[in-house]
Amino acid sequence: MAAPVSLCHIACCANRAGGGAVAWGRGGLFAFGSCHDGILYDPARRRGRLGNSGAALDSQGNRELRHFSSETELISGASDKQLILWDWKDTVTWNNQLVKSTPLKGHTEAVFAVDAVCQSDEPDLNLLIASAASDSTVRIWSRHGSEAKCIEILQFGNGFVMDVCLSFLPGSNVPILACGGDDCKISLFVQQNGQFQKTLILPGHEDWIRGVEWAVCGEDLFLASCAQDCLIRIWKVSTKSKQLPETEDDSIKLKENIFTVKDADTSYAVSLESVLAGHENWVYAVHWQPSFSKDGSMQQPMRILSASMDKTVIIWEPDKESGIWLEQASVRVGEVGGNTLGFFDCQFSPDGSMIIAHAFHGALHLWKQASVNKKEWTPEVVISGHFNSVEDVKWDPEGEFIISVGSDQTTRLFAPWKRKEETEVTWHEIARPQVHGYDLRCLAMIGRFEFVSGADEKVLRVFRAPKNFIENFSNITGIPMEKLCSHSSDLPEGATVPALGLSNKAVFEGDMTAQPDEDEESFNTISNQYPEVYFQPLILTEPPPEDHLLQNTLWPEIQKLYGHGYEIFCVACNNSNTLIASACKASKKEHASIILWSTTSWKKLQSLCFHNLTVTQLAFSPDDRFLLAVSRDRNWSLWKKQDSSESGPVFTCCAYTDKNTAVHSRIIWSCDWTPDSKYFVTGSRDKKVIIWGQCDFSVITEGNELDSIKPCSTVLDAGDSVTAVGISHVLTPDGRYIVAVGLENGRIILYTWKQSGEEPALADWTTSVEIDNSQSHALAVKRLCWRHHAGRAGHNDENSSKWLQLASCGADHCVKIFNVNRFAL
């Protein structure tokens, strides 16, 4: 039988850590650390997979192992003070196979950098691993078969080693280790008699060294190093033949440092090959293009990739005639708009035709070499996501895309990309409607292309999609324009943020200034350097790359709603899109009131005062007759819509819990309604999930709902604090409600429930699926949201579909979409 739950999409980005948080293996898989997870991504197929590690891979060197057969091992180091060696046998069927992980414990502080080399050609034999940590040590580990142990500790006093790299001396199997650190010198260690001896110190850099990497080229060994002095240095290690001392002549020669290895009885000379100056800020990473096999021997291309905080990634290679190293193609990245800084890391693909760069905020940029003009590199589609905790996620009413907000101060929109010739549908970020100055907390969809969001400020902001977005959305998802929008002519083209503002301002067709021709003499005045409108309309047929997302996909802000006294905490919209309810952080009763707003006049309609502390979530019932609120004061309140007066509907409190009737003993984090509006569910930090409703329908008369709403289910113990609950709009084939429960430890569990008799019975609950660790979140689940219809977005399977889709977001920076087979529950 097919698995009841499969992971359809994961949106995440790399950790905001210096060099080493990304790696590209020879098998084509790209690995990066994202919060506590190690993510494996296939840029060619645009699919992501993840392995869960118990700790933040933030100060992490996550480097591919150099395996000569098929590369199926990865080593990661993290702020949990340990290294993990990951091993997977089968890369075809990811879903059910187990990834083996071996922890290496010993460091007493966070691990900065790791590297490893194979000491023999058979895959399972010796592996030599070096790791640097902020405990001022470098540890050498050895692995035989399945056993790994620490064989040596190199002390660095009170200095830090930023990067390590292992290789073998030319023409021998003697390991050599390069360490670069905050003493601005590179230390070379050579293994003699089983111990690493400090053999040579290479001075030259004038600031902390950020990256070192070896490359074997023919008979020589090259070392590239980069530092915060904006320079890259290339060193050459070659065998020194024993010859007579040379006669003194006056020719100018580079100084050679010579050392002798006793075991091999050979002398080696180390000289400075070149100094590359081209970056204008700290250089965080330098990498050689991977070697490839040609005519039975390994060839090392003389090409280097470097990433810097000056927002550039540069490819360097020696000139054919003179042999002088030059910038071959400087890939300049979009410098305008957004909150971009420079790059932390970069990698070549195994064949050197693609490069990936890891930007300051964790975003990944991918470029592909043009097939005709080899000097030209074009941006490609790559995985993206939030770089901080994701606080809320919602499906649009039609179930065609999801929008999420997070503490990284952005609102992101993800949609399925339907390619004309392929059947496979992949999800991508296609717009970033809001880039804010405050951490975003909550959002609610108001109809199809409109939403309201709340941040750590006192106002709610309402956004509406511009024409440019709707056109591009139609191109990417394959939904015809007529279906999406009837009156697109009066919509603005896009939006832009004024230089000193926070609000997205609408840009209409007449506002966009024509770009002056390059040959025209344009005076470089201040006003020309900083144009008022950064927005340029783009016609997209595929998801936009990161630099377009930063500035060309904003939505205009159409309204601000003022009325709350503290930071907005939750917001909800009713199903007929006429009312918005919102609440803010509160420690007193007068601030904890819920405000109702009209979506036509944007006026404040009513203030509902009941709770004493922050209202944590609001939910309108599917038939719009009730509004449910749950709060930090451990109670819920139910508000009923009365016959509307002229000014709009009036809600009155018809049921609530108080000290005597409350079942929850801690903060109630979340709530949701069943699709028939009969029952609602609450989930709390006390690990309890309860379904409430009017259990006994015989005694109900108008006005006494207060007594009749009681727990209809037994108390379900979820095993950990419940931070999110969601009930599917579609039932199981035998008429049971599907309840998704998200926990503080990141687990997501699916239950089904149906009332069987007059009295609540434990047998009414059944546990359907516990989504396994590698697919769940690594930290607290913040929100669960079911797609309103059956079927999968992007697949036209609405009518008799067995599939449901569940979107989740968590404090581990991830947004995930699960396909749930309701026939298998």
C-alpha positions in Angstrom: 0.0 0.0 0.0 1.2 3.5 -0.7 2.5 5.5 2.2 -0.3 7.6 3.7 1.9 10.8 3.9 4.7 11.9 1.6 6.7 15.2 1.6 5.7 17.2 -1.5 7.8 20.3 -1.0 10.3 21.8 1.5 11.2 25.5 1.4 14.3 26.5 3.3 17.7 28.3 2.9 21.2 27.9 4.1 22.4 28.9 7.6 23.9 32.4 8.0 27.3 31.1 8.8 30.7 31.8 7.2 32.3 29.5 4.6 31.6 25.8 4.7 27.8 25.7 5.2 27.3 24.4 1.7 29.0 21.6 -0.3 28.5 20.1 -3.8 29.2 16.4 -4.1 30.6 14.6 -7.2 27.3 12.7 -7.5 25.5 16.0 -8.3 23.9 16.3 -4.8 24.2 19.7 -3.1 24.3 19.7 0.7 23.6 22.6 3.0 22.9 23.2 6.7 19.5 24.7 7.4 18.8 25.4 11.1 19.2 22.0 12.7 18.9 20.0 9.5 21.3 18.9 6.8 19.5 19.3 3.5 20.4 17.4 0.3 19.2 19.1 -2.8 19.5 18.0 -6.5 19.9 21.2 -8.5 19.5 19.3 -11.8 16.1 17.9 -10.8 15.2 20.7 -8.4 14.3 18.3 -5.6 15.2 18.5 -1.9 15.7 15.9 0.7 16.7 16.3 4.3 18.4 14.4 7.1 17.7 15.4 10.6 20.5 16.3 13.0 19.7 17.0 16.6 21.5 20.4 16.7 21.9 23.6 14.8 24.2 23.3 11.9 24.8 27.0 12.2 28.5 27.5 12.9 28.8 24.7 10.6 31.4 23.4 8.1 29.3 21.0 6.1 31.8 19.5 3.5 31.4 16.7 1.1 33.7 13.8 1.6 36.1 13.1 -1.2 34.9 9.6 -2.1 36.4 8.3 -5.3 33.7 5.7 -6.0 30.2 7.1 -5.8 30.1 9.9 -3.3 27.5 8.9 -0.7 29.0 10.2 2.5 28.9 13.6 4.1 30.4 15.0 7.2 28.9 17.9 9.2 29.9 19.8 12.3 27.6 22.0 14.3 27.1 24.1 17.4 26.2 20.9 19.3 30.0 20.3 19.6 30.0 17.1 17.6 30.6 15.9 14.1 28.2 13.6 12.3 29.3 11.2 9.5 26.3 10.6 7.3 26.2 7.6 5.0 23.5 6.6 2.5 23.6 3.6 0.2 20.8 4.2 -2.2 20.1 7.5 -3.9 17.2 6.4 -6.0 14.5 5.7 -3.5 14.9 8.3 -0.8 11.6 7.8 1.0 12.0 4.6 2.8 15.7 3.9 3.2 17.6 4.7 6.3 20.5 7.1 6.4 23.2 5.9 8.7 24.7 8.5 11.0 27.9 8.1 13.2 28.4 10.9 15.8 32.0 11.9 16.6 32.1 13.5 20.1 35.1 15.2 21.7 35.1 18.9 21.0 34.0 21.1 23.9 32.8 24.0 21.8 31.0 24.6 18.5 32.6 23.0 15.4 33.7 25.5 12.8 35.1 23.5 9.9 35.6 19.9 8.8 37.4 18.1 6.0 38.2 14.5 5.2 40.3 12.4 2.8 40.2 8.7 1.8 43.4 6.9 2.6 42.6 4.0 0.3 40.5 3.4 -2.8 38.1 0.9 -1.2 35.2 2.9 0.1 34.8 1.4 3.6 38.4 1.6 4.6 40.4 4.3 6.2 39.0 7.8 6.3 41.1 10.6 7.8 39.0 13.5 9.2 40.1 16.9 10.5 37.8 19.2 12.5 38.4 22.7 13.9 36.2 24.1 16.8 36.0 27.2 18.9 37.7 25.4 21.8 41.0 26.4 20.0 41.8 22.8 19.0 41.9 20.8 15.7 41.1 17.2 16.2 42.2 14.4 13.8 39.8 11.4 13.6 40.3 8.1 11.8 37.6 5.8 10.6 38.2 2.1 9.9 35.2 0.2 8.7 32.3 1.4 10.8 34.4 2.6 13.8 35.6 6.1 14.2 37.9 7.5 16.9 39.9 10.6 17.7 43.6 9.9 17.1 45.2 13.3 17.8 44.5 16.8 19.2 46.4 19.8 17.9 46.4 22.7 20.4 46.3 26.3 19.2 46.5 28.1 22.5 43.9 30.8 22.6 43.7 31.3 18.8 40.9 30.0 16.5 41.3 28.0 13.4 38.7 29.1 10.8 39.3 26.4 8.1 41.1 23.1 7.7 42.0 21.1 4.6 43.6 17.7 4.1 45.6 16.3 1.2 48.6 14.1 0.4 52.1 15.3 -0.4 53.1 15.0 -4.1 54.0 11.6 -5.1 53.4 10.0 -1.7 50.6 8.9 0.6 51.8 11.2 3.5 48.9 13.3 4.7 49.4 17.1 4.9 47.0 19.4 6.8 46.6 23.2 6.3 45.1 25.3 9.0 44.2 29.0 8.6 43.1 31.0 11.6 43.0 34.3 13.4 46.8 34.6 13.6 46.9 35.5 9.9 49.3 32.6 9.2 48.7 29.3 7.5 50.1 26.4 9.5 51.2 23.2 7.6 51.2 19.9 9.5 52.7 16.7 8.0 52.0 13.3 9.4 55.3 11.6 10.5 55.4 8.4 12.6 51.6 8.5 12.9 51.6 12.0 14.4 51.0 15.4 12.8 54.1 17.6 13.2 54.0 21.4 12.7 56.3 21.7 9.7 55.9 25.1 8.3 54.2 28.5 8.8 53.3 30.5 5.8 53.0 34.2 6.6 51.6 36.8 4.2 47.9 37.5 4.9 47.3 40.6 7.0 44.0 39.6 8.5 42.1 36.5 9.7 42.3 33.6 7.2 38.8 32.4 6.2 39.4 29.6 3.8 42.1 27.1 2.7 41.8 24.4 0.0 44.3 22.0 -1.6 44.4 20.8 -5.2 46.6 18.2 -6.8 47.8 19.1 -10.2 50.2 16.7 -11.9 53.4 16.5 -9.8 52.6 19.6 -7.7 50.2 20.4 -4.9 48.5 23.8 -4.8 47.0 25.6 -1.9 44.5 28.5 -2.3 43.9 30.7 0.8 41.6 33.7 1.3 41.4 36.2 4.1 39.7 39.3 5.5 42.5 41.4 3.9 40.5 41.0 0.6 43.3 39.0 -1.0 43.6 35.4 -2.3 47.0 33.7 -2.2 48.0 30.6 -4.2 50.9 28.5 -2.8 52.7 25.7 -4.6 54.3 22.6 -2.9 56.7 20.6 -5.1 59.3 17.9 -4.7 62.8 19.3 -4.3 65.4 17.2 -6.0 68.7 16.7 -4.1 71.3 18.6 -6.1 74.4 20.5 -5.6 74.0 23.9 -4.0 73.4 26.4 -6.8 75.9 29.1 -7.6 74.9 32.5 -6.3 73.6 34.7 -9.1 71.8 38.0 -9.1 68.5 36.9 -10.6 65.4 37.8 -8.6 63.7 34.6 -7.4 60.7 33.9 -5.1 61.9 32.6 -1.7 61.3 28.9 -1.2 60.6 27.3 2.1 62.0 23.8 2.2 61.1 21.0 4.6 62.0 17.3 4.7 59.8 14.4 5.5 61.8 11.7 7.4 59.5 8.8 6.5 59.8 9.3 2.8 63.2 10.9 2.9 62.1 13.6 0.5 62.4 17.4 0.5 59.6 19.6 -0.5 59.7 23.3 -1.5 56.8 25.7 -0.8 56.6 28.9 -2.7 54.1 31.7 -3.3 52.6 31.2 -6.8 50.3 34.2 -7.0 48.4 36.9 -5.1 44.9 37.6 -6.5 43.6 41.1 -5.8 40.1 41.9 -7.1 37.7 41.8 -4.2 36.9 44.9 -2.3 35.8 43.3 1.0 36.5 40.2 3.1 36.9 37.1 1.1 35.0 34.3 2.9 35.6 31.3 0.7 37.9 30.0 -2.1 37.4 26.7 -3.9 39.1 24.9 -6.8 37.0 23.4 -9.6 36.6 19.7 -8.8 39.0 17.3 -10.6 37.6 15.0 -13.3 38.7 11.8 -14.8 40.1 11.9 -18.3 41.9 9.1 -20.2 42.2 7.1 -17.0 43.9 9.8 -14.9 42.5 12.6 -12.7 42.8 16.1 -14.2 42.7 19.2 -12.1 41.5 22.3 -13.9 43.4 25.5 -13.0 40.3 27.4 -12.0 39.3 29.0 -8.7 36.0 30.4 -7.4 35.9 33.0 -4.7 33.1 34.6 -2.7 33.3 37.9 -0.9 31.3 40.3 1.2 31.5 42.9 -1.7 28.5 41.1 -3.3 30.6 39.4 -6.0 31.7 35.9 -6.9 34.7 35.7 -9.2 36.1 32.9 -11.3 39.9 33.1 -11.7 42.2 31.2 -14.1 45.8 31.6 -15.4 46.2 33.4 -18.8 47.0 31.0 -21.6 50.1 32.9 -22.8 51.6 34.5 -19.8 50.4 32.2 -17.0 49.3 35.2 -14.9 46.1 34.6 -12.9 43.3 36.8 -14.1 39.6 37.3 -13.4 38.0 35.2 -16.0 34.3 36.0 -15.5 33.2 38.2 -12.7 29.7 37.2 -11.9 28.1 40.4 -10.5 25.0 39.9 -8.5 22.0 42.3 -8.3 23.1 45.2 -6.2 19.9 47.2 -5.9 17.0 46.7 -3.6 16.4 44.2 -0.8 18.5 43.7 2.3 21.4 42.0 0.6 25.0 41.9 1.8 27.8 39.8 0.4 28.4 36.1 0.0 29.6 33.6 2.6 30.4 30.7 0.4 30.5 29.3 -3.2 30.9 26.0 -5.0 31.5 24.7 -8.5 29.3 21.9 -9.8 31.2 18.6 -10.4 31.6 19.4 -14.1 32.3 23.1 -13.6 29.3 24.2 -15.7 27.3 25.6 -12.7 28.3 27.7 -9.7 26.3 28.2 -6.6 26.8 31.0 -4.0 25.5 31.3 -0.5 24.5 34.9 0.4 24.6 36.7 3.7 20.9 36.1 4.5 21.2 32.4 3.6 19.7 32.7 0.1 21.3 30.5 -2.6 22.1 31.9 -6.0 22.8 29.5 -8.9 24.3 30.4 -12.3 24.8 28.2 -15.3 27.4 28.7 -18.0 25.8 29.5 -21.4 26.4 26.8 -23.9 27.4 29.1 -26.7 29.3 32.0 -25.1 31.3 30.4 -22.3 32.0 33.8 -20.7 28.3 34.3 -20.0 26.6 33.0 -16.9 22.8 33.1 -16.4 20.9 32.9 -13.2 18.9 29.6 -12.6 16.0 28.5 -10.5 17.1 27.2 -7.1 15.6 26.2 -3.7 14.7 29.2 -1.4 13.0 29.9 1.9 12.9 31.9 5.1 16.1 32.4 7.0 14.5 32.6 10.4 11.5 31.1 12.3 8.4 30.9 10.1 5.4 32.1 12.1 2.3 31.5 9.9 1.3 29.9 6.6 -2.0 30.0 4.7 -3.5 28.4 1.6 -5.3 30.7 -0.8 -9.0 30.1 -0.9 -8.8 28.3 -4.3 -5.9 26.1 -3.1 -3.5 27.2 -5.8 -0.6 28.7 -3.7 0.5 29.2 -0.1 1.8 32.4 1.6 4.0 32.3 4.6 5.4 35.0 7.0 8.4 34.8 9.3 10.7 36.5 11.7 13.1 37.2 8.8 10.7 40.1 8.1 9.5 38.7 4.8 6.3 37.4 3.3 6.8 34.7 0.7 4.5 33.1 -1.8 5.1 29.6 -3.1 3.3 28.0 -6.0 3.5 24.9 -8.2 5.5 25.3 -11.4 3.8 23.5 -14.3 6.1 23.1 -17.3 4.6 22.6 -20.7 6.3 19.4 -21.7 6.8 17.7 -18.3 4.3 16.0 -16.0 6.3 16.6 -12.8 5.2 19.6 -10.8 7.7 21.3 -8.5 7.0 24.1 -6.0 9.0 27.3 -6.0 9.0 30.7 -4.4 7.5 33.0 -7.1 7.0 36.2 -5.2 8.0 38.1 -2.1 5.0 40.4 -1.6 6.4 42.1 1.6 9.9 42.8 2.8 9.4 44.6 6.1 11.4 46.2 8.9 9.7 44.3 11.7 9.4 40.6 12.4 6.2 39.3 10.8 3.8 37.4 13.1 0.6 36.4 11.3 -1.4 36.7 8.1 -4.9 36.0 6.7 -6.1 35.7 3.1 -8.9 38.1 2.2 -10.1 36.4 -1.0 -7.8 35.3 -3.7 -5.1 37.9 -4.3 -5.4 40.0 -1.2 -4.0 39.4 2.3 -3.6 41.2 5.6 -0.5 40.7 7.7 0.5 41.6 11.3 4.1 42.2 12.5 5.7 43.3 15.8 4.1 46.8 15.3 0.7 48.2 16.2 -0.8 48.3 12.7 -2.2 45.7 10.3 -1.2 46.1 6.7 -3.4 45.0 3.7 -1.8 44.0 0.4 -3.3 43.4 -3.1 -1.6 41.6 -6.0 -0.5 43.8 -8.9 -1.1 43.1 -12.5 2.5 41.9 -13.2 2.2 39.2 -10.5 -1.1 37.9 -11.8 0.3 37.6 -15.3 3.4 35.8 -14.1 1.4 33.6 -11.8 -0.7 32.6 -14.8 2.4 31.8 -16.9 4.1 29.7 -14.2 1.1 27.7 -12.9 -0.6 27.4 -16.3 -4.0 28.8 -15.1 -5.5 31.0 -17.8 -5.6 34.8 -17.1 -9.4 34.9 -17.5 -10.0 32.5 -14.6 -7.7 34.5 -12.3 -8.8 38.1 -12.7 -11.7 39.9 -14.5 -10.7 43.5 -14.0 -6.9 43.5 -14.4 -6.8 46.8 -16.4 -7.2 49.1 -13.4 -4.6 47.2 -11.2 -1.1 48.8 -10.7 1.8 47.1 -12.5 3.8 46.4 -9.3 5.2 48.0 -6.1 8.3 49.7 -4.8 9.5 50.8 -1.3 10.5 54.4 -1.1 14.0 55.1 0.0 13.0 56.0 3.6 9.7 54.2 3.9 8.3 50.9 5.1 5.2 50.9 3.0 5.0 49.3 -0.5 3.9 52.0 -2.9 1.9 51.1 -6.0 3.7 51.6 -9.3 1.4 52.4 -12.3 2.3 52.1 -16.0 3.1 55.8 -16.3 5.5 55.8 -13.4 8.2 53.7 -14.8 11.0 55.7 -16.3 12.7 54.6 -19.4 16.3 53.5 -18.8 18.8 56.0 -20.4 20.9 54.4 -23.2 24.4 53.4 -22.2 26.0 55.7 -24.7 24.1 58.8 -23.6 26.0 61.0 -21.2 23.9 60.8 -18.1 25.0 63.0 -15.3 25.8 61.0 -12.2 23.8 63.0 -9.8 22.6 61.6 -6.5 19.1 61.4 -7.8 20.2 59.4 -10.8 22.1 56.9 -8.6 19.1 56.2 -6.4 16.1 56.0 -8.6 12.7 56.5 -7.0 11.3 53.4 -8.7 13.4 50.2 -8.6 10.6 48.0 -9.9 11.0 46.7 -13.5 8.1 44.6 -14.8 9.2 41.2 -15.9 7.5 38.6 -18.0 8.3 35.3 -16.3 7.7 31.8 -17.7 9.7 30.2 -14.8 10.2 31.0 -11.1 12.3 34.2 -10.6 15.8 34.0 -9.3 16.7 35.6 -5.9 17.7 39.1 -7.3 14.3 39.5 -8.9 12.5 38.3 -5.8 14.2 41.0 -3.8 12.8 43.9 -5.7 10.4 43.1 -8.5 7.8 41.0 -6.8 6.5 43.3 -4.1 2.7 43.8 -3.7 1.3 47.3 -3.2 0.0 48.1 0.3 -3.6 49.3 0.0 -4.5 50.0 3.6 -3.3 50.3 7.2 -5.5 49.4 10.1 -4.8 51.3 13.3 -6.4 50.4 16.7 -4.3 48.0 18.7 -2.0 49.2 21.5 0.7 46.6 21.3 2.3 44.2 18.7 -0.2 42.3 16.6 -0.3 38.6 17.5 -3.1 37.0 15.4 -5.5 37.8 12.6 -8.3 35.9 10.9 -10.7 36.6 8.0 -14.2 35.1 7.6 -15.1 32.9 4.7 -17.2 35.4 2.9 -14.2 37.8 3.0 -16.2 40.6 4.7 -14.7 40.7 8.2 -11.3 40.7 9.7 -10.7 39.9 13.4 -7.3 40.7 15.0 -5.7 40.8 18.5 -2.4 42.0 19.9 -0.1 41.1 22.8 -1.6 41.9 26.1 -1.0 41.6 29.8 -4.2 43.5 30.8 -7.9 43.0 30.0 -8.3 46.3 28.1 -5.5 45.4 25.6 -6.6 41.8 25.1 -9.8 42.8 23.2 -10.4 41.5 19.7 -11.1 44.1 17.0 -13.4 43.5 14.1 -12.8 45.4 10.8 -14.9 45.7 7.7 -13.0 44.7 4.4 -15.1 47.1 2.4 -14.8 50.3 4.3 -11.7 49.2 6.4 -13.4 50.8 9.4 -13.3 49.3 12.9 -16.7 47.7 13.5 -16.5 46.3 17.1 -14.2 45.6 20.0 -14.8 42.3 21.7 -13.6 42.4 25.3 -13.4 39.2 27.4 -9.9 37.7 27.8 -7.3 38.9 30.4 -4.1 38.0 28.4 -2.9 37.7 24.8 -5.4 36.1 22.4 -3.2 33.5 20.7 -5.4 32.4 17.7 -8.7 33.4 16.2 -10.9 31.3 13.9 -14.3 32.0 12.2 -16.5 29.0 11.8 -17.0 27.8 8.2 -20.6 29.0 8.1 -19.4 32.4 9.5 -21.9 32.3 12.4 -19.3 32.0 15.1 -15.9 33.5 16.0 -13.7 31.4 18.3 -10.8 32.9 20.3 -8.2 31.1 22.5 -5.9 32.8 24.9 -2.8 32.8 27.1 -5.2 33.0 30.0 -6.0 29.3 29.4 -9.6 29.9 28.3 -11.5 30.1 25.0 -14.4 32.3 24.1 -17.1 31.8 21.5 -18.8 34.8 19.9 -22.1 34.5 17.9 -23.1 36.7 15.1 -26.4 38.6 15.7 -28.7 40.0 13.1 -26.7 42.7 11.5 -27.4 46.3 12.2 -26.8 49.1 9.6 -23.1 49.4 10.5 -22.4 45.7 10.1 -22.7 42.4 12.0 -22.6 42.5 15.8 -21.0 39.6 17.8 -21.9 38.7 21.3 -20.2 36.2 23.6 -22.3 33.1 23.8 -20.0 30.6 25.5 -16.6 30.5 27.3 -14.6 28.6 29.8 -13.6 30.1 33.2 -11.6 28.9 36.2 -14.2 26.4 37.1 -15.0 25.0 33.7 -11.5 25.1 32.1 -9.9 21.8 31.1 -6.6 23.3 29.8 -4.1 24.1 32.6 -1.6 26.0 30.4 -1.6 28.5 27.5 -3.9 27.4 24.6 -1.8 27.9 21.5 -4.1 26.9 18.7 -7.7 26.2 17.6 -9.7 25.2 14.5 -13.2 24.3 13.4 -14.7 21.1 11.8 -16.0 21.8 8.2 -19.6 21.5 9.3 -19.2 24.2 12.0 -20.5 21.7 14.7 -17.3 21.2 16.7 -14.0 23.0 17.3 -10.7 21.8 18.6 -8.2 23.4 21.0 -4.5 22.5 21.7 -2.5 23.6 24.6 1.0 23.6 26.2 -0.4 21.1 28.7 -0.2 18.4 25.9 -3.9 18.2 25.7 -6.1 18.2 22.5 -9.9 18.5 23.1 -12.8 18.7 20.7 -15.7 20.8 22.0 -19.3 21.2 20.7 -23.0 21.1 21.5 -23.0 17.4 22.5 -26.5 17.0 23.6 -28.8 18.5 20.9 -32.1 17.7 22.6 -32.0 20.3 25.3 -30.9 23.3 23.2 -33.1 26.3 23.2 -32.1 29.7 22.0 -29.7 31.5 24.2 -28.4 28.7 26.4 -25.4 27.6 24.3 -23.2 28.5 27.2 -24.3 25.3 29.1 -24.5 23.1 26.1 -21.0 23.5 24.8 -18.9 20.9 26.5 -15.9 18.6 25.6 -17.3 16.1 23.1 -14.1 14.1 23.0 -11.9 12.6 25.7 -8.7 14.5 26.5 -6.1 13.4 23.9 -2.6 13.4 25.3 -0.3 14.3 22.4 2.9 13.5 24.3 4.4 17.0 24.1 3.3 20.7 24.1 0.8 21.2 21.3 1.6 24.3 19.3 -0.6 23.9 16.3 -3.8 22.1 15.3 -5.7 21.9 12.0 -8.8 20.0 10.9 -9.1 19.0 7.2 -12.1 20.4 5.2 -12.5 16.9 3.7 -13.4 13.9 5.8 -12.1 10.3 5.5 -14.2 8.0 3.3 -16.0 6.7 6.5 -16.9 10.2 7.6 -14.3 10.8 10.3 -12.7 14.2 10.9 -8.9 14.4 10.2 -7.1 16.3 12.9 -3.4 17.3 12.4 -1.5 18.1 15.6 1.9 19.9 15.6 4.1 19.6 18.7 6.9 21.8 20.2 9.5 19.1 19.4 8.7 19.4 15.7 6.6 16.2 15.3 3.4 16.2 13.3 0.8 13.6 14.1 -2.5 12.9 12.2 -5.5 11.6 14.2 -9.0 10.9 13.1 -12.0 11.4 15.3 -15.8 10.8 15.2 -18.4 11.0 17.9 -19.8 7.6 18.6 -22.3 8.0 21.4 -23.7 10.4 24.0 -20.6 10.2 26.2 -17.1 10.9 25.0 -15.1 7.7 24.6 -11.4 7.2 24.2 -12.1 4.9 21.2 -13.4 7.9 19.2 -9.8 8.9 18.6 -7.5 6.9 16.3 -3.9 7.7 15.6 -3.5 7.5 11.9 0.1 8.6 11.1 3.1 9.9 13.0 5.1 11.7 10.3 8.7 10.5 10.8 11.5 12.6 12.1 13.3 13.2 8.8 10.1 14.7 7.3 8.8 16.6 10.4 10.2 19.8 11.7 13.4 20.0 13.9 11.9 22.7 16.2 8.4 23.8 17.2 5.6 23.6 14.6 4.1 27.1 14.4 1.1 26.5 12.1 -0.8 23.8 10.3 -3.1 24.6 7.4 -5.1 22.2 5.2 -5.9 22.9 1.6 -9.6 23.7 1.4 -10.4 21.2 -1.4 -9.4 17.7 -2.1 -6.7 17.2 -4.7 -3.1 18.5 -5.1 -2.3 22.0 -6.3 -1.0 21.9 -9.9 -2.5 18.5 -10.6 -6.1 18.6 -12.0 -7.3 15.9 -9.7 -10.0 17.8 -7.7 -13.0 15.7 -8.4 -12.6 12.2 -7.0 -9.2 12.8 -5.4 -7.8 10.6 -2.7 -5.2 13.3 -2.0 -5.3 16.1 0.6 -2.5 18.6 1.1 -1.3 19.9 4.5 1.0 23.0 4.8 3.2 23.4 7.9 5.7 25.9 9.1 8.1 25.8 12.0 10.7 27.6 14.1 13.3 25.5 12.1 13.0 28.1 9.2 11.1 25.5 7.1 7.8 25.6 5.2 6.6 22.1 4.2 3.8 20.7 2.1 2.6 17.1 2.7 0.5 15.0 0.4 -1.9 13.0 2.6 -3.7 10.0 1.1 -7.1 10.0 2.9 -8.0 6.5 1.8 -4.9 5.2 3.6 -5.6 6.9 6.9 
